[in-house]
Amino acid sequence: MHKSYELFEGKGITLIKDKKFNEVIMTLRILIDLEIETVTKANIMADLFADRLEKYPSKSKMIGLTDSLYGIRLNTRTYTVGKYLTLDISVTGINNRFVGEALHQAYYDVLKEVLYRPLIDEMTLTEAKKNVSQTLLRMSEDPATYAVFEAFNQAGKNQTFGVNPYGYLEDIEKITLEDMKSFHEKCISDYPKELYAVGDIQEEDFKFDQIFSDNLESAVSKTRIVDETIVEVYEGNQSEIIQVYEVDINPTDRLYYPYLVMLAVLGQSSNSLMFQNIREKNSLCYSIYASQLIFDGLFYIGTSVNKENEEKVQTLIEEQFEIIKTKEFDLEGTIQYLINRTSGTKEASKSLLEFSARNRRLNLNDTPEDLIDYFKKVTKDEIVEVLDKIKNHLTFIYRGEENESN
C-alpha cells in the first residue's frame, strides 16, 4: 500500500519523514524491565529529568533554554509497554524551515543534556518525591482510576502486569539521593534506549550518537488470570466495575484483527452493543467501554453503576457476548469505524510516532494502510471464533456505600 510518509530506521533510531507536519517531535525512550523495585525510582527520575539541568540550574534558566529554541516543549513521562516500563523524554518544536537554523539537531542536543546531566541534589529530589507522592494520592482518591489500577494489581498478582507503573507511596521515602544517582547511571549505561522523531525531517539534519539499541525482545508479556470476584468498599455513591479478561490471542495471531473488531463491536463506540443495550436501553450507567491491553494478552471492561445494579450490569455484559455469538450485529459499521480511526493515525504526528513504536515493540513492520486491509477482510465467523479464545476473567468491584452517620 502507498504510504504518505517515509521511514528511516537505523540502530535504535526511527525517523518518520512527513512534509505535512509543521512541528517536529523527538522522543528518547529508556526501556526498563517492569519490576516493583524500579518503578518508583523511574517515576522520580522522570520528574527530575523534566525539572532542571546542571547547565540550567534554576526554573528561570530552564525557561530561557526553551525560549531560545522558539518555545520548545519538554515533557517526560512513564508508561508500560508489556514487560517494559518506558521512561520517555520528549521535545516538540517548530521545523527548521521556518527560521533557517539547525533546530532539529538542537532538539536532539537538548534530549542528550536531559539524559546525561539532570540536576540531582537534595532539593530537586525532595521536590520530585513530593510530586510523585501527590500523583499517587490523586490516583488513589479518584474511584474510577483507583478501580482500574487495583483490578490490574489483583489480576496480575505476582506477575509483571500487576506492577503499578506509577510507583508505590511506601517506597518513596526510602529512596535516597545515592539511590537516584545510581539509578540515573543505569539509565545512561545499562538500560536500552531508542529514539523516534517525526516531522519534515531528513537523516542529514542530525548527528546521532551510538547510544541506541536495536533488536530488543518483543514486549509481549503473557498474563494468567484467576476466575474470581473481589469487592472493596469505599465511601461514595457509585460502584466501579472492572472486568479483566485473559485472551489467548497475540498480535501475530491470525485472529488478532477479528479480535480487535470484536472489542469494537462489544464496547468502543456509541454504536457498540454494551453502550446501546446497557446504557441507552436500560440507563444503567453513563459510560461503559472495552479496551485492549495489546502487550499483555488481556482486555478489560469498565463501567460505573449504582450499587443495586451491579449484578444486573454483569449479567447484561455476559449477554452481549452471547449476542455476538448467536445474533446479528453491525459488522460493516464497526469495521468502518475502525478504518476511520486507523486512517486518522497518519494525520497526527504523535499518533504516527506511536504507531512506529508499536511496530518496534511487536517486531512488526505494518503500515496504517495494512491495518485497514486487515480490518476489511474480517468475517463474522472469525469474530465468533475469537470468543472461544477468551479464558478466565477477574471482576473487581469498588463498591460505593454512603456513610449513614453523616
C-alpha positions as CSV (number, residue, x, y, z in Angstrom):
1,M,0.0,0.0,0.0
2,H,1.1,3.6,-0.6
3,K,2.4,5.5,2.4
4,S,2.1,9.3,2.8
5,Y,5.3,9.3,4.8
6,E,8.9,7.8,4.5
7,L,10.5,5.8,7.2
8,F,14.2,5.7,8.1
9,E,15.3,3.1,10.6
10,G,18.8,2.8,12.0
11,K,20.1,1.1,15.1
12,G,17.5,2.0,17.7
13,I,16.5,5.1,15.7
14,T,13.3,5.7,13.7
15,L,12.8,8.8,11.7
16,I,9.3,9.4,10.3
17,K,9.6,11.8,7.4
18,D,6.3,13.6,6.6
19,K,6.2,17.0,5.0
20,K,2.7,17.9,6.1
21,F,3.7,18.4,9.7
22,N,4.9,21.9,10.8
23,E,6.2,20.7,14.2
24,V,8.9,18.2,15.0
25,I,8.5,15.7,17.8
26,M,11.6,13.9,19.1
27,T,11.4,11.4,21.9
28,L,14.2,9.4,23.6
29,R,12.9,6.3,25.3
30,I,14.6,4.3,28.0
31,L,13.3,0.8,28.4
32,I,13.4,-0.7,31.9
33,D,12.3,-4.1,33.0
34,L,8.9,-3.6,34.7
35,E,9.7,-4.5,38.3
36,I,8.4,-3.3,41.7
37,E,12.0,-2.4,42.7
38,T,12.4,0.1,39.9
39,V,9.1,1.7,39.1
40,T,9.1,4.3,41.9
41,K,12.7,5.4,41.1
42,A,11.7,5.6,37.4
43,N,8.9,8.0,38.2
44,I,11.0,10.1,40.4
45,M,13.7,10.2,37.7
46,A,11.1,11.3,35.1
47,D,10.3,14.3,37.4
48,L,14.0,15.1,37.8
49,F,14.6,14.9,34.0
50,A,11.8,17.5,33.5
51,D,12.9,19.9,36.2
52,R,16.3,21.4,36.0
53,L,19.7,20.6,34.4
54,E,23.2,21.1,35.7
55,K,23.8,23.7,33.0
56,Y,20.4,25.4,33.7
57,P,20.1,25.0,37.5
58,S,17.0,27.3,38.0
59,K,13.5,27.4,36.7
60,S,14.2,30.7,35.0
61,K,17.2,29.4,33.2
62,M,15.2,26.4,32.0
63,I,12.6,28.8,30.6
64,G,15.5,30.7,29.0
65,L,16.6,27.4,27.3
66,T,13.1,26.7,25.9
67,D,12.6,30.3,24.8
68,S,16.0,30.3,23.0
69,L,14.7,27.4,20.8
70,Y,11.4,29.3,19.9
71,G,9.4,27.8,22.8
72,I,10.1,24.1,22.6
73,R,8.1,21.9,24.9
74,L,10.0,19.5,27.1
75,N,8.0,16.6,28.6
76,T,8.7,13.4,30.5
77,R,6.5,10.6,31.5
78,T,6.5,6.9,32.3
79,Y,4.2,4.2,31.0
80,T,4.1,0.4,30.5
81,V,4.7,-1.4,27.2
82,G,4.1,-5.1,28.2
83,K,7.1,-6.3,30.1
84,Y,8.9,-2.9,29.8
85,L,8.5,0.3,31.7
86,T,9.2,3.2,29.3
87,L,10.8,6.4,30.6
88,D,10.0,8.9,27.9
89,I,11.8,12.2,27.3
90,S,10.2,14.3,24.5
91,V,10.8,17.6,22.8
92,T,8.3,19.3,20.5
93,G,9.3,22.3,18.5
94,I,9.0,24.2,15.2
95,N,10.6,23.0,12.0
96,N,14.0,24.2,10.7
97,R,12.4,25.7,7.6
98,F,10.6,28.4,9.5
99,V,13.8,30.1,10.9
100,G,16.7,28.8,8.8
101,E,18.5,27.4,11.9
102,A,19.6,23.9,12.7
103,L,16.9,23.4,15.3
104,H,16.5,19.7,14.7
105,Q,20.0,19.0,15.9
106,A,19.4,21.4,18.8
107,Y,16.4,19.4,19.9
108,Y,18.5,16.2,19.9
109,D,21.2,18.1,21.9
110,V,18.5,19.0,24.5
111,L,17.5,15.4,24.9
112,K,21.1,14.4,25.5
113,E,21.5,17.2,28.0
114,V,18.4,16.0,29.9
115,L,19.6,12.4,29.8
116,Y,23.2,12.9,30.9
117,R,23.1,16.0,33.1
118,P,19.8,16.5,35.1
119,L,20.3,18.4,38.3
120,I,20.1,15.7,41.0
121,D,20.6,17.1,44.5
122,E,18.7,17.0,47.8
123,M,16.5,19.9,46.9
124,T,15.4,18.6,43.5
125,L,15.0,15.1,44.9
126,T,12.7,16.4,47.6
127,E,10.6,18.2,45.1
128,A,10.4,15.2,42.8
129,K,9.4,12.9,45.7
130,K,6.6,15.3,46.6
131,N,5.3,15.5,43.0
132,V,5.3,11.7,42.6
133,S,3.5,11.3,46.0
134,Q,0.8,13.8,45.0
135,T,0.2,12.0,41.7
136,L,-0.2,8.7,43.5
137,L,-2.5,10.2,46.1
138,R,-4.7,11.8,43.4
139,M,-5.0,8.5,41.7
140,S,-5.9,6.6,44.9
141,E,-8.6,9.3,45.7
142,D,-10.3,9.0,42.3
143,P,-12.6,6.0,42.4
144,A,-12.5,5.2,38.7
145,T,-8.7,5.5,38.4
146,Y,-8.2,3.5,41.6
147,A,-10.5,0.7,40.5
148,V,-8.7,0.2,37.2
149,F,-5.2,0.0,38.9
150,E,-6.4,-2.2,41.7
151,A,-8.1,-4.5,39.3
152,F,-4.9,-4.8,37.3
153,N,-3.0,-5.3,40.6
154,Q,-5.3,-8.2,41.6
155,A,-5.5,-9.7,38.1
156,G,-1.7,-9.6,37.7
157,K,-0.7,-10.6,41.2
158,N,2.9,-12.0,41.3
159,Q,3.2,-11.2,37.5
160,T,4.6,-8.3,35.6
161,F,1.1,-7.0,34.8
162,G,0.4,-6.5,38.5
163,V,3.2,-3.9,38.9
164,N,1.9,-0.4,39.3
165,P,3.8,1.6,36.7
166,Y,3.4,4.9,38.7
167,G,5.2,3.5,41.7
168,Y,4.4,3.0,45.4
169,L,3.9,5.5,48.1
170,E,5.5,3.4,50.7
171,D,8.8,3.3,48.7
172,I,9.2,7.0,48.1
173,E,10.6,8.0,51.5
174,K,13.1,5.1,51.5
175,I,14.7,6.3,48.3
176,T,18.0,8.3,48.9
177,L,20.0,10.7,46.9
178,E,22.6,7.9,46.3
179,D,19.8,5.6,45.1
180,M,18.7,8.1,42.5
181,K,22.3,8.9,41.3
182,S,22.8,5.1,40.9
183,F,19.6,4.7,39.0
184,H,20.5,7.7,36.8
185,E,23.8,6.0,35.9
186,K,21.8,2.8,34.9
187,C,19.7,5.0,32.6
188,I,22.8,6.1,30.9
189,S,24.9,2.9,30.8
190,D,22.7,-0.1,31.4
191,Y,19.1,0.3,30.1
192,P,18.5,0.1,26.4
193,K,17.4,3.3,24.6
194,E,15.6,4.2,21.4
195,L,15.0,7.4,19.6
196,Y,12.0,8.4,17.5
197,A,11.4,11.6,15.5
198,V,8.6,12.7,13.3
199,G,8.0,15.7,11.0
200,D,9.5,17.3,7.9
201,I,13.0,15.9,8.7
202,Q,15.9,14.2,7.0
203,E,18.7,12.0,8.2
204,E,21.3,14.7,7.5
205,D,19.6,17.0,9.9
206,F,21.2,15.1,12.8
207,K,24.5,13.8,14.1
208,F,23.4,10.9,16.3
209,D,25.5,9.2,19.0
210,Q,25.9,5.4,19.2
211,I,23.8,5.0,22.3
212,F,20.7,3.4,21.0
213,S,19.7,-0.3,21.0
214,D,18.3,-2.5,18.3
215,N,16.8,-6.0,18.2
216,L,15.1,-5.8,21.6
217,E,12.9,-8.7,22.6
218,S,9.2,-8.3,21.8
219,A,7.4,-6.5,24.7
220,V,4.5,-9.1,24.8
221,S,4.1,-10.5,28.3
222,K,1.6,-13.3,28.8
223,T,-0.6,-12.8,31.9
224,R,-2.6,-15.6,33.6
225,I,-6.0,-14.6,35.2
226,V,-7.8,-16.4,38.0
227,D,-11.6,-16.5,37.8
228,E,-12.7,-14.6,40.8
229,T,-14.7,-11.6,42.1
230,I,-13.1,-9.2,44.5
231,V,-15.1,-6.5,46.3
232,E,-13.7,-3.5,48.1
233,V,-15.9,-0.9,49.8
234,Y,-15.3,2.9,49.9
235,E,-17.5,5.9,51.0
236,G,-19.3,7.0,47.9
237,N,-22.4,6.6,45.8
238,Q,-21.2,4.7,42.8
239,S,-19.7,1.2,42.2
240,E,-16.9,0.9,39.8
241,I,-16.8,-2.4,38.0
242,I,-13.7,-3.6,36.2
243,Q,-13.5,-6.9,34.5
244,V,-10.1,-8.2,33.2
245,Y,-10.2,-11.0,30.7
246,E,-7.4,-13.3,29.6
247,V,-7.5,-14.0,25.9
248,D,-5.3,-16.5,24.0
249,I,-4.6,-14.2,21.0
250,N,-1.3,-12.3,20.4
251,P,-0.6,-9.6,17.8
252,T,0.8,-12.2,15.3
253,D,-2.2,-14.5,15.6
254,R,-4.5,-14.9,12.5
255,L,-7.4,-13.9,14.8
256,Y,-5.8,-10.7,16.0
257,Y,-7.8,-8.3,13.8
258,P,-11.1,-10.2,14.2
259,Y,-10.3,-9.8,18.0
260,L,-10.0,-6.0,17.6
261,V,-13.2,-5.9,15.7
262,M,-14.9,-8.0,18.4
263,L,-13.8,-5.5,21.0
264,A,-15.2,-2.6,19.0
265,V,-18.5,-4.4,18.5
266,L,-18.6,-5.0,22.2
267,G,-17.8,-1.6,23.6
268,Q,-15.7,1.0,21.8
269,S,-18.2,3.4,20.3
270,S,-21.7,4.8,20.8
271,N,-23.0,2.1,18.4
272,S,-21.4,-0.7,20.4
273,L,-23.5,-3.4,22.0
274,M,-22.7,-2.5,25.6
275,F,-23.4,1.1,25.0
276,Q,-26.7,0.5,23.3
277,N,-28.0,-2.3,25.4
278,I,-26.7,-1.3,28.9
279,R,-26.5,2.4,28.8
280,E,-29.1,3.5,26.2
281,K,-31.9,0.9,26.6
282,N,-31.5,0.3,30.3
283,S,-30.0,3.5,31.6
284,L,-27.8,1.6,34.0
285,C,-24.6,3.7,33.5
286,Y,-23.2,6.8,32.0
287,S,-20.4,5.1,30.1
288,I,-19.2,1.5,29.5
289,Y,-16.3,0.5,27.4
290,A,-14.0,-2.4,26.4
291,S,-10.3,-1.7,26.0
292,Q,-7.4,-3.9,24.7
293,L,-4.1,-4.3,26.6
294,I,-2.1,-5.1,23.4
295,F,1.1,-6.3,25.1
296,D,-0.4,-8.3,27.9
297,G,-2.8,-10.8,26.3
298,L,-5.8,-9.1,28.1
299,F,-8.7,-6.9,27.6
300,Y,-10.9,-5.2,30.2
301,I,-14.4,-3.8,30.5
302,G,-15.1,-0.8,32.8
303,T,-18.2,1.0,34.0
304,S,-19.6,2.9,36.9
305,V,-23.1,2.0,38.3
306,N,-25.3,2.3,41.3
307,K,-24.7,-0.4,43.9
308,E,-28.1,-2.0,43.4
309,N,-27.4,-2.5,39.7
310,E,-24.1,-4.3,40.0
311,E,-25.5,-7.8,39.4
312,K,-27.8,-6.8,36.6
313,V,-25.0,-5.0,34.7
314,Q,-22.7,-8.0,35.0
315,T,-25.4,-10.2,33.6
316,L,-26.0,-7.9,30.7
317,I,-22.3,-7.8,29.9
318,E,-22.4,-11.6,29.6
319,E,-25.4,-11.3,27.3
320,Q,-23.5,-9.1,24.9
321,F,-21.0,-11.9,24.2
322,E,-23.9,-14.2,23.5
323,I,-25.4,-11.7,21.1
324,I,-22.1,-11.6,19.2
325,K,-22.1,-15.4,19.0
326,T,-25.7,-16.0,18.0
327,K,-27.3,-12.9,16.6
328,E,-26.7,-10.2,14.0
329,F,-24.8,-7.0,14.7
330,D,-23.4,-4.1,12.7
331,L,-20.2,-5.6,11.4
332,E,-19.9,-3.3,8.4
333,G,-20.4,-0.2,10.5
334,T,-17.9,-1.4,13.1
335,I,-15.2,-2.1,10.5
336,Q,-15.8,1.4,9.0
337,Y,-15.4,2.9,12.5
338,L,-12.0,1.1,12.9
339,I,-10.9,2.1,9.4
340,N,-11.7,5.8,10.1
341,R,-9.8,5.6,13.4
342,T,-6.8,4.0,11.8
343,S,-6.8,6.5,8.9
344,G,-6.5,9.2,11.5
345,T,-3.2,7.8,12.6
346,K,-1.5,9.4,9.6
347,E,-2.9,12.8,10.3
348,A,-1.4,13.4,13.7
349,S,2.3,13.3,14.2
350,K,2.1,11.9,17.7
351,S,-0.1,9.0,16.6
352,L,2.2,8.2,13.7
353,L,5.1,8.2,16.1
354,E,3.3,5.8,18.5
355,F,2.4,3.6,15.6
356,S,6.0,3.1,14.7
357,A,6.9,2.5,18.3
358,R,4.2,-0.1,18.5
359,N,5.7,-1.9,15.4
360,R,9.2,-1.9,17.1
361,R,7.8,-3.4,20.3
362,L,6.0,-6.1,18.5
363,N,8.7,-6.7,15.9
364,L,6.3,-5.9,13.1
365,N,6.5,-3.6,10.0
366,D,2.8,-2.9,9.3
367,T,1.6,0.4,8.0
368,P,-1.8,2.0,8.8
369,E,-2.8,1.0,5.3
370,D,-2.0,-2.6,6.1
371,L,-4.3,-2.5,9.1
372,I,-7.1,-1.1,7.1
373,D,-6.7,-4.0,4.7
374,Y,-6.7,-6.5,7.6
375,F,-9.9,-5.0,9.0
376,K,-11.7,-5.1,5.6
377,K,-11.1,-8.9,5.5
378,V,-12.6,-9.7,8.9
379,T,-15.7,-12.0,8.8
380,K,-18.4,-12.7,11.4
381,D,-17.3,-16.3,11.7
382,E,-13.8,-15.2,12.7
383,I,-15.3,-12.9,15.3
384,V,-17.3,-15.8,16.8
385,E,-14.2,-17.9,16.8
386,V,-12.5,-15.2,18.9
387,L,-15.0,-15.8,21.7
388,D,-13.6,-19.3,22.1
389,K,-10.2,-17.8,22.8
390,I,-11.4,-15.9,25.8
391,K,-10.4,-17.6,29.0
392,N,-10.8,-16.6,32.7
393,H,-11.8,-13.2,33.9
394,L,-11.4,-11.3,37.2
395,T,-14.1,-8.9,38.4
396,F,-13.1,-6.1,40.7
397,I,-16.0,-4.1,42.3
398,Y,-15.1,-0.9,44.1
399,R,-18.4,-0.5,45.8
400,G,-19.6,2.9,46.9
401,E,-21.6,2.9,50.1
402,E,-22.9,6.1,51.8
403,N,-21.8,6.7,55.4
404,E,-25.1,6.6,57.3
405,S,-23.5,8.5,60.2
406,N,-23.2,11.7,58.0
